Amino acid sequence: MYNYVVTAHKPSTVHGAVTGSFTSPDVANLILHKLTRVEIFVLAPEGLKSFLDFPVYGRIANLKIYRPVGRKTDLLFISTESYKFFVLSFDMTSQNIVTESMGDLSERVGTPADNGQICVIDPACRLLALHLYHGNLKVIPMEMPPSSNPKKRVVIKGHHQTSREPGQFKDTFNIRLSELQIQAMTFLYQTAQPTLLMMHEDVHGVRQIKTYIVNIRDEELIEGPLHIDDAGNVLAIAAVPKGGILVITDLKITFYDREFRPNEILHSESTPVKIVAPIDLDGSRYLLGDDKGELRLLVIPHVGPMKIEILGKTSLPHCIVYLDNGFAFVGSHFHDSVLIKLRHEPNEQGSYFDVVERFTNLAPIADFCVVDLERQGQGQIVTCSGGYQDGTLRIIRNGVGITDQATLEMRGIRGVWSLRPYFDAGSDDTIVISFASETRILTMIDGEELQEVEEFYNFNLNNMTLHAANILGNMLVQVTEESIRLINCMDQSIASEWFPSTFEGKITVASVNPTQVTIALGGGCLVYFEIRGTELVQVNQTKLEHEIACLNINPIDPLTPYKSAVVAVGLWTEISVAVLSLPELKLITKESLGGEVMPRSVLFARFDNMYYLLAALGDGQLFNFIFDPVKGTISEKKRLLLGTQPVTLTTFISNGTSNVFAASDRPTVIYSSNKKLLYSNVNAKEVTYMCPFNSASFPNALVITHEEGLTIGTIDDISKLHIRTIPLNEMARRICYQEASSTFGILTIRAYIDEPKQCYFRILDDHTFDILDAFRMELYEIVQSLTTVKFDDSPDSPEFYAVGTAFALPNEDDCHKGRILIFLVEKSETTQKPKLRLISSLEIMGAVYSLAPLNNYLVASINSKVTVFKLTLPDSGPALVPICSKCGFSVVYCIVTRGDFVIVGDLMRSISLLLYKPLEEKLEEIAKDWNMNWMNAVEALDDDEYIGADTSYNLFTVRRNSDSTLDDVRSRLDEEGVFHLGDMVNRFRHGSLAMNLPETDPIATPLLLYCTVSGAIGVIATVNEKKHDILWELQRSMRHMIKGIGGLKHKRWRSFNNERRIVEARKFLDGDLIESFLDLSRKQMEQISEETGYSVEDLFKTAEELTR
C-alpha cells in the first residue's frame, strides 16, 4: 500500500518568539517558531499582519535574532534538534530568504544535554555559545570590525560561509564544563569581554549561579565575579540591558546591579514565574508570566525598591515578547496565543491590557474523534486540546457554516432574488420570492423589519418570476412567463415591457445583468435584449437545435463589469453547454456533458483572475471548464459529483472575494485558493435556491430556501478549516462519541499548581456541548482510556461507555492498580436529560492504558498484557469478567481492533497482531514486527496492513503475510513503508475532513486522520502503484527545485530516523512538498515537466486534485 501524507492544519503551538527588524530596517517584525515552521509578522497600527512563513526540514531547537555591527537588518540564527544550524537574512530587493551561513554542530562522542539545547548570543555580537552535550560548551566566535581580511569564500570546521564580514562566524571550538546539569544561560550586557551567566544544578539538586568570562583567544572560561552557591529554587535568570542580572525564585525576585549588589522584592503570590520579557531597551520594566497565566509588570527603577503589579490573566505562556507601542505577544503551547495591548487604566474585566488578536492553537492534542453529526458525508473532528486550566474541546470542520438569523415557513419556493432601492445603493431592502403561480415580496420597513407587502413597484405578483434584478439607471427588471417588465425605481412606473407572441409561447428561462437580458422561448428560441436608457430593446434572436434548459450572461471581464460579450446556454436532448457571442448570437463553442440528465444551471465565474464556465446537472453533477474570455472558448473539462439532486449556481461576495454557492441536497461553496478551485460543504441539509442579502438588519447575509421555507443567515469566513472552542477549564485527555445516546464522553484532569490532580468522566450533548453529567474518580486515580462498547449484537442491546484508570500513588514510580468502569447513559426520570449510571466496576492489577471493543467483548491493555472481558448478568448485578489474556509484552501502550484482530502497540517492541478465538476463548499472537520501535499510536489500514507512530516522530507501516504457507513468514509483520513526520502523533482515526465527491478515478483516497502534540492535523490517503510512481517522480523533482531553508535536505528530513537506524523514506509521499508545485512559476513548472516526462497541465491537474 502506498500512502500520501499531507498536513490539513499546520502546527499551531508557539515554541519560541523573537522580535526585531528582519524584513526591513524600519519595520518591527514578530518571528515565531512552531516546531517545524517559521512565521514572520509585521506589526501594524491595528495589530499583526502575516508577512511570510516557511517550513524547516528539521525540528527547531533554537531561534535567535541578532544584528552584527554594520548590518541594517537583523539576522536569524536557527539550530535544529539534529544539530544542524543556519543563519538567515532577508533580501529586500528579491523579497526572498537568504541563507548566509550553515553548518553541523554535532559531536562524534557526547551525551545530549538533559535540558535540551541552549543557545545564547553575546549582546555585542562577539560570539555565540551553545550547550548541546553534557560537560561541553560550543563557542562560535564572530568576526568583529574592522576586518583586514579581504572577502573570500571560507570553509571552516562545522560550517560554510561566503566571506568574513562583521558578524560572520569563525572557527568553532569546545570548552569542557565541570557543570553537567545546566538549566539556563545568558550573556551579560555592557561587559568588556563576553561574560556568560550560567545556572546549573549540582549532584545534590542545589541550584547555583555563576558568571564566566569567555576568553576567545585561549579558548577557555575564566571564573567571573558572581558565584551564588545556593540560589534557592531558581526559576529564571535574565541579563538586564542597563547592566546587571535578574534572578527569580519561587519566593523572591532579586536584581543584581553592575557591581552585583542585590535589590530584592518578595512575590505577592507563590505562583512560579517562568517567563521574563523586557519592555524597555534598558531593561527598566519587565513582563513576567507564570504557570497560572497571570501576567505581571516588574519595574526596576534606577534608585529605590522594585515594584510588581498584576496586569491580568492570559493564556499559559510559553514565551512573551514585547513589540512596540504597548503591544506584546504571548505565545502559548497549551492555549491560543494572543496579541495584547497594555493600558494605563483597567478595562471592564479589571485587566491592564486588552486582547487585540487571538491565534488559534490546537496544541497539544491528546486525543480526538471523527463524527458526521449532520449526516452529510463529511466528517468533523472534535479534539482534546490544551492543558491545565486552559484545556478545551475544539470542533474542527472543513466546510462553511451558516448562522441562522431568521426563518420563514413557506413551501413551494421556485426562486429567490434580492433587490436594492436603487442601483448604487450600498444595501438590499427587498426579497423577491417566486412560486409556481405567484410572486411574493418581503421588504424592509423602516430599515429594521422584513414584512410581506401586497404591492411592489408594479411587479406582476400573479405569475411565477423567472428573474428579478436591479438595472443600470435606477431601473428594476422582472421576467415572468408572460413578459419582461422594466420598472422605473423613481416613480414605480412601467418604463418598458416586452411580450412574446402567441406563436412564440411562454418565456421558460432568463438571465439578466445590469445592461442585458437573455430569455429562452419554446422550441430552442434564444432572444437577446439590451437596456438603453429606459427602453428594453430586442437586439437579436436565434433558434438552436434543442430546447434551452438554462442561460447565463454574468459579466466576468473587470473592464466591462456591467456587460457580457457572450451567453452560456445549457441544452436539453444532447445534454450540452454552448457559448454564443453577443450581440450576434453566433455559436463559438459547444461541449457535450454526456449522460441523460439535462443541465439545470450554467454560470460564468472569475476566481483569482482565472475565468471559468460552470455547468450543473439535475443529478448533482458539476462540470467546470477554463473559459477564454478573448476567444470565448472553453477547455479542460472536469467533472465531480456534489450531490444527487438538481444544482443551482449563484455568485456571492464574502470578504471582498467572489465565490459560488451551489444549492442542492448537499449545498457547497466553490471558491479558489492559489488559482485552484476548492469545494466546501455548507452546514445546511438541503438548499434549493440562494441569493445574497446585505441589509442593515442582516449585513452580509444570504437567503437560502429549502422545502419548508427560507432562512436568512450569515456565512462563515470561507477557509480551509473552521474551529470552534469549548472551554473546559481542565485538561481533556480522552474522547469518544456514542451515537446511541447522542453524547460525547470525555475524560478530564483538573490539575492546578500545588493541588492534587482530580479526574472526571463527563458526558456532553453532541450539539450544544453542554455537560450533562459527570463521575468523579477517586483520589490519585488518573483516567487513562475510554471507548464505547456493546456486549450483545442484538439491535436493541445497550451501548456502554468503558473507562480505564490507573492509581498514581505518592512515592510510587509504577502503577500497580487501576479500574475498569462500565457506564450506561439513561434518561433521568425527572428531567429526561441523559444521566450516567455506573453498572460495573472492576479493580485491575495495573494501569489500563487502552480499551477497545472486540465483537461484543471488551479488550484492555493492562501494563504488560492484553485481556479480553465480557459482561455477565448474575442476580447480584452486571459484572465485568476476564476471559483470557496474552502476556509477554513490555508495556502495552495502545491497542485497536479490526474484526477479531487486536493490533498492539508495545511501548518498546513495535507492533504485534493478536487474534481472538471466541469458541476457544483464547487470545493468540499470530504475527509481530521484530524492530525495536517505541510506540505512541497504532491503527489498521486494512485487514493485513497496519500503521504505527513512534516516539522518534516517525511513521511506518507493517504487513502480515497471510497468504504464505511458511509458519515463520506468517508470524512476521514485514516493514513496508517508512517516513519521518517530525511530529509526535498521539492518535490515528479513520475518517476524512474532505467533502465526499465521488469521482471516476480519484488520485488518492483519504483513509486516516492524525493529530499531534504540536497541534497539527494530518491526512493519510492511499494511492495505487501507478499514481504513486507519477507522484514519486514529481516529489523527486520538487526536491531539486525547492531547496530547503538553511541547506537542509528534504530527502534526509523525511528519512526514518531513530537511535538505531536511518532509512530512506519509502511507500510514503510528502503531500506538503508535492502540493507546493502549485505555487511555482510557469518556468519552474516547465523545468519539472522536462525532468519527470509529464506535461505541465497533467502535473498541475494532479496537484490541484490532491488539494481537495
N, C-alpha and C positions, 0 to 999 in steps of 0.2 A: 504494500500500500504506500502511495506517495502522498505526502502531506504538505499543505500550503499554510504557513503560519503568518498571520498579519495582525497588526495592532488596531483595535477598534477605538480604544481610548488610551491615550499616551499616559505614561507615569505622571502622577499629579502631586506626589509628595515633594516637599522642598527640603533638600538635604543641606543646602548652603546658599548664601546670597552675599553679593558684594555690590558696592556702588562706586561709580567713577565716571570718567568721560572716555568711553571706549570707542564710540562710533564717531564722535566729533569733539573738538576742544570745548565747544560752548554748549554741550548737551549733557544733561545728567542722566546716566543710564543705571538701571537696576538689572543685574545679571544673576540669574538663578541656575543652580544645577539640580536637576531632577533625575539623579541616578545615572541615566544613560543619555540625557539630553541637556542642552544648554539653551536657555531662553533669555533674550535680551529685550528690555523695555526702555522706552523713553519717557521721562517724567514731563508731563504737560500740565498746564494750569488746572485742568479738570481731573487729572489723575494719570494713570499709566496707560501708555499705548504700546501694543506689541510691535516690535521692530523686526526681530529676526529670531529664528530658532533653528537648531541643527542637532542631528544625532552625533553621538560619540561612540566609536566602536570599542567600548570598554566601560567598566563601572567606575564612575568618577570617585576618587578618594579625596582630592583637594581641588579647590578652585580659589585662586588668589588674584588680586589685582594690584598692580604697582606701576609707577611711572619713573623710569630712569631719567637722569639729568639730560636735558636736550630734546626729550620727546614732547610732542604737542598733545598726544593722546596716551591713554593708559594701555598697558599690556595685560593679558590674561595668562596666568600660569595654571595649567591643569595637569594633575597626575592621576593615574588610574590604579585600581587595585592590583593589576598585573605589573605594576612598577614601571609603566611607560609614562613619559611626560612630554609636554609640548608647550610652546609659548605662542600665543595668537595676538595679532593686531588686526585692525580694520582699515582697509583701503577705501578712503572716502571717494576716490575717483571711480573705481570699478564697483564700489559697494559690495566688496567681497571680503570674506575672512582670509587672512594670510597667516600661514604657519611660518614663524620666524626661527624657531628652534625646536628640536625634538631629540629624544634620547631614551635610554634604558637605565633605570635606577636599581635594577635587581642585583643581588649578590649571589655567588655560587653557594656560599655557605652562610647560614644565618637563620635564626628563628624569628618569624614575623612578630611584630610588636603586638602584645595582647590588646592594647587600647586602640589599635588601628593606626593608620599612617597620620603623622602630624607634620604639617608644613608651615614654616614661618619665614617671612621676608623682612630683612632689615629695613626700617623706615627710610634710611638714606640710600637704599638700593646698592649696598656694598656686597651683600651675599644673600644666599637663600639656604636655609637649613631644614633637613628632613630627618625625622626619627621613623625609620621603617622596620628596623630589626632590633631585637634586644641587644643592649650594650653597644649600639652603633649610632653615631650621628654623621649623616652625609652632608657635606658642605659644598655648595656651588658658588664660588666667587663670581662677582660680576665685574665687567670692565668699567673703570671709572675714568672720567675725563680729567685732564687732557690725555689723549692717547697718541703716542708717537708711531704706533704700528700702522702701516698702510692697510687699507681694506683688502682683504683677500679671503678666499674660502678656507675655513679652518675645520679640521676634523679632530675632535678631542675625545677623550675617553668617555663613552656613555652617550654622546650625542653629537649632532651635526648642526652647523650653522654657517651662514654665508659670509660673515665678516665679524670684525671685532669693534663694533660701535659701542658707545657707552650703554651699559645695561645688559650687554650680551654676556653669555656665560663663558667662563674659563674652565680649566680642568677641574673636575670634581676631586674631592679627597674625603676619606673617612677618619673619624676620630673615635677612639674607644671611650665608652662611658662606664663608670662604675655603677651608675644608677640604672636599674633594669626596668622598674615599673614607672615609666614616665607618664604622667596624667595630662600635662599641658605644658606648652612652651610659648614664649613670645619674645620679641626683641624690644629693648627699651628705646625710647626716643632721646634725642639730644645727647648722644654719647660720642666721645672722641673716637672710640673703637667699637665695633659691633659687640653689643652686650646682650647675652641671652639670659632670659628669666625662665627658670625651669621648676615645675612642681612634680615631685615624684613620691612614691610610697616605698618605705623600706620593708625589710623582711618581717617586721613586727606589725605592719599595717599602719605605721605612723607616717603622716604626710609631712614632707619637708619642702622648703622653698629655698632655691639657691640662685645666684647670678654667676655667669661665666663670661669672661671676655674671650672672644674668638680671635685667636692670633692666626691670620690667614697666611702670613709668611712662613711661620714654623709649623703650621697645620696642627695646632693644639688648642686646648681650652685652658685658660688661666682663671683660677677661682676669683670671683668678684667680691664686692664689699658686703653683699647681703647674704645671710645664711640663717634661716629660721628652722631650728631642729624639730620643733613640734608645733606645726602651724594650726593644729586642730583639724576639724572636719572641713577642709578647704573645698569649696565647690567651684570656684572660678578665680582666675587671675587675669589681669589686664594691664597693659602698659598705657600710661597716661601721656598724651602728646605734649603737654606742657612740662613733662618731666615727672618721674616717679611711677609708682605702681599701685594698683588696687588689688587687695586680697579679700575675697568674700568667703566667709564661713557660714555655717548654719546659725551662728549666734550673732555675728557682727560683721561690719564692713570696715576695713582698715585702709587708709590712704597713706602710703609712704612717699614723702616728697623726694626731691633730688638727692638730699642728704640721707634719705631713708629714715626720716623722723616720722613716727606713726601719728595718725589722726583717726580716731575710732568713732563709730556710731553703732549702737545696738539695733538689731532688727526689731520692728514693732510686731512682727508676726514670725512664726517659726517655719514658714514655708520656704524650702530651699530655693535660692536664686541660682539659676543655671546659665542665663544668657545676659551678657553685658554688651551694650552698644553705645558708642559715643555719639553725642548730638553735635557739640561744638568742635571746631578744629583744634582747640587747645585742650579738649577733654574736661571742660568745667562742668558739663552736665552729661549724665548717662541714663539710658533707658535700661531697666532691669526686668527680666522676665523670669517667672518661677514655674513650679510644677503644677500649679493650680490655674495658670492662665492669667494671673494678676500682673498688671503692668505698673511699674513704679518709676519715679523720677528721682535720681540721685544728683544732688548739687554739691560740687566741691568748690567752695569759694577760695579766693587767694588768701584770705585771712578769716579765721573763725571756724566754727564747727560745721561739719557736713549736715545736710538735710535730706530726708527721704519723704516723698509724697506719693500716695497711692493714686494712680490715674484712672484705674478701672480694670475691667476684666475683658479678656480677649481669648482667642484660640490658644491652646497649649503651644508655646513657641518652641521651634527647633532652631530658629535664628531670627535676629532682629536687625534691621538696617535702617538708620536714619537717612533720609534722602535730601530734602531741601524744603524750605518754605513751610515747615511744620508737618510735612509728610513723612511717614515712617512705614516700613513694610514689616509685617510679622509673618514669617514663613513657618508652616506647621507640618508635622508628619501625621498628627492624629486628628486634624480637623481642617477646615478651609483656611487657607492663607488669606490675609486681609491687608489692604492698604488703609491706613488710618491718618487722620489729620488732627494734630494736637490743638487744643484750645485753652484759653486762659481761664474761662469760667465753665462750670459743669453744665452738661446738657440735661435733658429731661430725665435721663436714666442715672444721673449723678456721675457720669464719666467725663474725664477731661480730654476726651478725644471722640471723634466721630468716625465711624466706618464708612469710608468713601467707596470701596470696591471689595468684592469677595471673589476669590479664585477657588473654584470648586476643587476639592481634594477628596478622592475616594479612599485614600490610604489610611491605615493598612486594611486590606480586605481579608478578613479572616475566613469568610465563607460566603456563599451566595446560592441562590436557586433561580431557575428559569421557569416562568409561568406565562400562560396566554389567557389572562383574565377576560379579555374582550372577545375571545374565540374568533380571532381574525386571522389566524395562521401566522402571527408574528409574535415572537416571544419578547418578554421584558425581564430584566434582571432585577432582583432585589438582593442587595449586598449587606453584609455586616461590616460596617466601615468605622474607622476611627478607634479611639481608645480612651480609657479612663472616663472622666465626666463628659468628654466630647464624643462619645460613641453615638453613632447614628445608624439608621437604615437608609439606604439610597435606592430609589426606584429609577431604573435606567431603561429607556426605550429608544429605539431607533425609529422615530416617527414624528408626526405633527399632532399636537393636541389642540382641541378647540374647547375653550371655556364658555359654556352656555351662559348667556345673559338674559335672554327672553325666548319664550316658546309660545307658539300659537297653533291650536289644533284646526286644521282644515284639510280634508282629504281630497285627493284627485288633482294635485297641482301638476300642470304641464309645462311650466316655465316661470322664471323669475328674473326681474331686471331692476336695477336701481337708477334713479334719476336725480339730477341736481336742479335747483330752482332756476339757474341759468348756466350757460356753457362754462364760463370761467369760475363758477362758484367753487370754493375750496372743500365743500362737504355735500353729501347727499341728504335729501329730505323725504324721498318717496320710494316706495317699493311697489312695483307692478307685478301682480300675481295672475298667471293665466290658468284657466280651467278649460274643460272640453267645450263648454258652450258659453262662457262668460269670462270677464276680466274683473278683478277686484283690486282696489288701491288702498295701500296704507301710507299715510303721510304724517310728518311730524307736526304736532300742534304746539305752537309757542316754543318750538325748538327743543321740547323736552319729552313729549309722549307721542307714541305712534297710535294713530286712530284710523279706522276704516272710514272712507268717505264715499258718498253716493255718486258724486260727480267729480270729474277731474279734467280740466283743460280740454274739453271737447273730445276726450278719449271715447272710443267706441267700447263700452263696457258690456255689450250684449253678444260679443263674439270672443273667440279664443285669440289671444295675442300671440303672434309668432315672433315678434321682436319689438323692443322699445328702447329708445336711446336719446341722449342729447345730441343736437346737431349744431355745427358751427353757425354762428349768427343768432344765438339765443332762440333756437327752434327745438321742438321735440318731434320725433317721428314715432308713429305706431303702425306696425304692419300686422294686419289681420288676414283671415282667409279671403275677405271681400275687397280690401283696399290697402293702399299705402297713404297714410294721412300725415301731412306736415302741419304742425301747430305752432303758432307764434306764442312764445312764453310771455310776452309783454301784455297782450290783450286777450290771450287764450283763444284766439280765433283760428279757424282752419285756413291756413295760408294756401295750401295746395293739396289736392287729393287725386290719386290715380286708381282707376278700377279696371280689372281685366274684363275683356269682352266675354259674352256668354259662351262663345265658341272656345275661348282660351281656358275657361274653367276657373277653379279657385287657386289662390296662392297656397303653395304647400310648404315651402321653407323660405327663409330670408336671412340675409346678413347685412349689417349696417355699420358704417364708420362715420366720422364727423362730416364727410362731404359726399359719400357714395352709398348707394343702395343696390343690392342684387337680390332678385327673387327667382323662384322656380315655379313654373306652372305645369300642369299635367302634360304628359307626352314628351318630357325632356326639354321643355322650353325654358331657356335662360334669358332673363331680361335685366339690363343694366341701366341705372339711373344716376344722374348727378344732381346735386343740390346747388343751384345757382341763385344766390340771394334768398328770396322767399319762394322760389319756384322749384318744383320737382320735375326734372326734365328727363324723358326717356331718351337715352343715347343710342342704345343698340339692343339687338335681340338675336338669339340663335337657337337652333334646335339641335340637341345632342341625340346620340343613338339610343340612349337608355334614360329611364326615369331618374330624376335627380333626388338623391336622398339627403344631402346636406351641402351647405355652402359656407365659405368664409372669405372675407376681404379685410381681415385685420391688418392695418398698416404696421410694417416692421422696419422700414427704412427710416433711420433717425433724421435724414434730410427732408423727408416728406411725412411728418408724423400724422397728418390728417387724411392721407390719400394712399391708396394701394394701386400698384401697376398691374396686379394680377388677381385672379379669383381662383380659389381652390374649390373643386366640385367632387363630391362623392357620388358614385353612380350605382344604381341597382343593377340587377341581372348579371353583368360581367364582374361585379364586385371590384371596382377600381377607383382610383383617385386621379383626377386630371387637373392640370394647371392651364388656365387660359389667360391671354393678355387682355388688359383694359386700356382703352375702350373698345378695341377691335373684336374681342371675344374669339380670338384665334387660338386654336389648341397649340400649346407649347410642348407639353409632355403629358404622358399618361402611364400609370403604373398599376398593374394588376395586384390585388391584395390576396387573391386566392380564396378558396372556401365557398360557402353558400350563404353566409350571413352578411347582410348589407352594412355598409358604413353608416354610422349614426351621427358622427361629429368629425369635422376637419378644422384645423386651426394652424395659422401661421404664427410662429413664435420666435423670439430672439432671446438667446441666453449668452452672456459673456461675449457679445458681438459675433456669435455664431447664429446662423439662420436655419430654422427647421420648419418642416411641414409635418404635423402630427395628424394621424387618421385613426379613429377609434371605431370599432365594430359593435354590433349588437350582442356579441357573445363574450365581451370583456377583453377582446384582443386590442392591443395598441401597436400601431406601426409608427416609427419615426424615420424621417428622411432628412438628409442635409439638403437645404434649399439654396440655390444660387440666385440671389436677387437680381443680378445683372442679366443672366441668361434666362432665368425663370425655370431652370431645370431642377430636378430632384435626383438624389443618388444615395448610396449607402443605406439601403433599406434594412431596418432592424425591427424585429417582432418580439413582443413579450405579452404575457397574459396578466392583466390587472385583476380580473375577477371573472364572473360568469354571466353578468347582466350587462345591458347596454351602458356605454360610457359616453358622458357628455363633457367636453373640454371647454374651460373658461380661463382666461388670464386674470391675474390679480397682482397687486403690488404688496410686498412685505419688506419693510426696512429699505425702501427705495429700490428694490430689485424685483424684476418681473418674474413671476412663476406661473405655473399652470395647475389648475385644480381639475382632476379627473373624477367626476362624480359617477359612482357605480355602487355595486353591492360591497365592494372593498375600496372605498374612496382613497385617492392617492394624490399627493402633491409632487409635481415634477419640477425639479429645479436643476441648477447647474453649479458645478464646482470644478475649477481648473479646466474649463471647456469640456466637461463630460456631464452627461445627463444622469441625474440621480433620482430615485423614487423613494418617497417616504409614505408609509401608511398614515391615515388620519384616524384618530380615535373616535370615529363615528361608525355605527354599524352599517348603515346604508344611506346613501345620499343620491337623490335623483337629479337635482339641479343646484347651481350655486351662482351667486353674484356678489361682488364686493359691496359693502355698505359702510361708508365713512361719514358718520354724522356726529353732532355734538354729544348726543347721549350714548352713542355707540362708536367711539373712534376706532378706525382701522379694523372694523368688524367685517364678518362675512355673513350672508344669509344663505343657509343651506336648507333644502327641502327634503322631506322624506315621506314615507307612507302616511304618517299621522298628521303632518302639517309642516311648519317651518320653524327654524331655530336661528336666532341671531347670536353670534358668538365671536370672541376674539381668538386669533390663531397664535400659536407659539412661534418663537423665532425658528426659522427653518434651518436646521443644522444637522450635524451627524447624529448626535445623541442628546436626549433631554434627560435631565437629572432632577429628581425631587428628593428633598431631605426630610426624614422623620427623626427629630431629636429624641434620644433615649435617656441622656444624662448618665449612661452607664455603657459598658462595652458589650456589644453583641458578639458572641463567639460562634454560634451555630444557628442555622435557619433551615426550615423546610416548609413545604406547602402541603396542606391536607384538603383535597378537593371536597371530600365528603362533608366536612364541617365548614367549608369556605373560610378557613383560618390559616394564618401563618403561625408556626411555632418557632420561638426563638429562645436561645439560652443566653443569659446575660450575666455579667460580672460587675458588681459595684465595687470599684477599687479606688479608694481615696488615700491620700498621703496620711501615714500614721494611723490607718484604720484597717482592721482585718477585712479580707475580701468576703463579700456576701453574694451568693449566686442565686439565680432565679430561672424558672421555666415559665415563659409567658406565652399566651396566645393573643393574636391580634386579628381584627376584622380585615378581610382581604381587599376591601375597597377604601375604608376610612383610615385603616391602620391604627384605630383606637385599641388600647389594651383592654381585652375582655375579661381576663382572669390571669392569676399568677400563682405559682407554687414556689415557696421559699425552701431552699436547701438547708441542710444542717451546717453548723459551724465547721469551718475548714473543709467543707465539701465543695469541690470545684467541678463545674459542669464540663464535660468533655465531648459528648457525641449526642446526635439527635437524628431520628428518622421516623417515618410513618410506616406502619406495618399492618397487614391483615393476617389473621391466623386461620382463616377459613375462606375457601374460594366461592362460597355461595353468594349470589348477588346482594342479599340483604345483610351480609355479615358486616359487623362494625369495623371501622378503621381506627387504629390506635396510634398515639404518639409514644415512642420509646426514647428514654433519656438515659444516657450513661454518664457516670460521675467517678471521681476519684477523691479520696481524702488526703489532703496535703497537710499532714500534722507538723506542728513546730518541731524543729530539731531533727526532722527525718528527711533524708535526701530522696528516698524512693517511696512510691505509693504502694502500700500493701493491702489497701481496702478500697472498695468502691461499691456502687449500687447500680442496678438497672431498674428503672421506674417505668411502669406502663400506665398511660393515662387515656381516658375516654372523654371526648368532648360531648357534653349533654346540654340541653337547653334547661335553663332554670325554670322551675315551676311558677315562680312569682314574676320574674322579669322577662322570661322567654329569651334571655340572652345566653349565648354559649358559656358553659362553665366547665372547669376541669374536675374530673373525678379520678383519683388515684385508685386503680383497681389491683395493682400488684407492685410489690417492692421486694427485690431480691438482693441480698448482700453478696458481694463478689470479692474474692481474694485477689485484688489487683485493681489497676486503673482500666476503665472501659474506654479505650481510646477511639473506637469506631463502632458504629452499628449500621446494619443494612438489612432490608427484607430479603427473604430467600424462599420464595414459593410457599407462603403460608407458615413460614418459620421466621425466626429472628436469629441473625448471626452477629456475633460480637467479637471484637479483638480485645483481649484482656492480657495486658503485659506481653508475655511471650507465647501466647496460644490463641487459637481461634475456636470458639464454641458456638454450637447451634442450640437454640432454645425453642421450646413450644409452650403454648399457653394451655393449661389444663383447667377444668372447671369442676373441682370437687365441691362437696357440700359446704366446706369451710370458706369457699370463695375462689375466684380465679388465682392461679399461681403459675409463675414462670418456672419451667423445669428444664434443666440442661439435658440434652440428648447425647451429644458426643463432642469431642474436642480433638484438635490437632495441635500438637506441641512441637517444640524444636526450633522456634524462631528466636531471634534476639529480642526485638521489641516490635510487635505488630502495630505499626503506627496508623495505617489506613487500609480499609477494605471496601470493595464494591462487588456487586453481584451481577450476573448475567445468566438467566435461567437457573440451572443447578450448579453453576460455576461460581467460585469465590476467588476474586483476584486480590492477592495480598501484597501490600507494600510494606516490606520489612525495613525498619529504621536503618539497618546496616547491610542487609543482604538482598537488595533489589526486589524483584517481583517473583512471586510464586503463584501457581494455579492449583486450586483445590476443587474437588468435585464432591458434592454431597449426594449420597445414595440413600434416598428416603426408605426404601424397602429394607436395607441393611442397617439403617440409622448409623451411617458411617461417613466420616469426612476424610477424604483421601487426597494426598498430594500427587498430582499427575505430571506436573512439569515445573521447572524453575529456571530462573536466569542465574548463572553462576558468577556473574560480575558482582563486584562489591560496590553497589550504588547505594548511597544514603538517601532513603526515600522521603518525599514530603507529600506527594499526591500520586494517585493512580486512577486509570479509567480504562474501560474496554472500548476499542474502536469497532470491533465486530466480534464474531464468535471466536476467532483464532488470533487476533492481534490486539495488543494492549499498549497503552502509552503511560509513561511514568515521568515525573518531575523530581529531580534530586536536589539536595541542599547545596550543590555546586552550580546551581542556576542552569542546569541542562534539561533538555527533553530527549527522550529516547523511546523507541518502540521495540517490542519483542513479539515474536510469532511462535506459536506452538506447531509442531509438525504432526498434525492429526492424521495425515494420510500415510505416514511412514509405517513400515512393518517392523522396524527395529525398535526394541524397547528403549535403548539408551538414547536414540534420536527423539522418540516420542516424549521422553521425560525431560527434554531440554527445551527451554524457551530461547530461541535464537535471536540475537540482537539484529534488528532490521535497519532502523534509521536512527541517526544521532544528530543533535543540533544544540548549539549553545544559545539559550534565550537571553541570558544576562539578568534575569529577574527571578525571584522566588515565587513559584506557583503554589498557592495554598489549596486550590480546588479546581478540578475539571467538572463540567456538567454537559450533558447532551442538550443541544438546542441551538438556536440561532437568533440573532437580533435582526437579520436581514429579512426584508419582505419576501415572502414565498412567491416568486414569479416563475411559474413553470416555463421552461424553455426546451427546445428540441434537443439541444446538445450543450448543456452547461459546461463551462470550463472547469469549475470547481463546485463541489457540493459541501456546504457547511455541515460540520458534524459535531464539533465540540466548541464550547466557550471555556476560557480560563480566566481567573483573576489572581492578582499578585499582591505582594506586600507593598509595592510602590504605588498601588492604586491603578495599575494598568488593567485593561480588559483586552483579551485577545481572542482571535477566532482561529480554529484549526479546521481546514477543509481538505477533502480528499480530491486528488486529481488522478486521471488514468495515466498510463505509461506514455502514451503518445503526447498528451498535453504536457506532461512532466518534462519530456525531452525538449519541447519548444521553450518552456519557461526556464529550464536549466540553462539553455543557451542564452536566453535573454538576461538571466541573472549573471552569468559569467561575463557577458559584455558590459553589463552595468557596473560590475566591479572595476573594470578597467576605466570606464568613463567617469564614474563618480569616485573621486579619491577621498579616502577617509580623512576627516579633520585630524591634524597633527601627525599625518603619515601613518595612522593606524590602518591595518589591513582588514577588509571585510572577511576575507577567507579565514584568517586567523581568529577573528572575533566570533564567527559562527561555528568554529570547530568545537566539538565536545571536549570538555576540559575539566578534569578533577585532579586530585593529588596524585593519582596513579598513572594517568594516561591522557594523551591528547590525540583526538581522532577527527579527521576532516568530516564536515557535515555531509550526510548522505540521506537520500529519500525525504529530505525536508527542504522546502523552498522558502526564502525570505521574502514574504509579500511586501514588506515595507520598502525594500530595495526595488523590487520588480515594479511596483506601482508608481515609484518616483520617475519612471520612464515618461509619464505624462507631463512632468514638469520640465523636461528637456527642451532645448531649442530644436527647430527643424533640422538644422545642420547636424546636431548631435544624434538625433533620431536616425538620420540617413547613415551616419557612420556606424551605428549599431546594426542597422539593417544590412549593411555590407558584411559585417562580421558574422551575423547569425544566418544570413541567407534568406531571411523572411522580409517581406515588404514592410515599409513604414506603416501602411494602413492596417495590415494584419496585426502587427505588434501593438499599434495604438488601440485597435479594437479589443485585442486580448486584455491589455492592461486596464482599459476602461471598463470592460465587463467584470473584471475581478473586483473593482472598487465597489460594485453593487452588493 
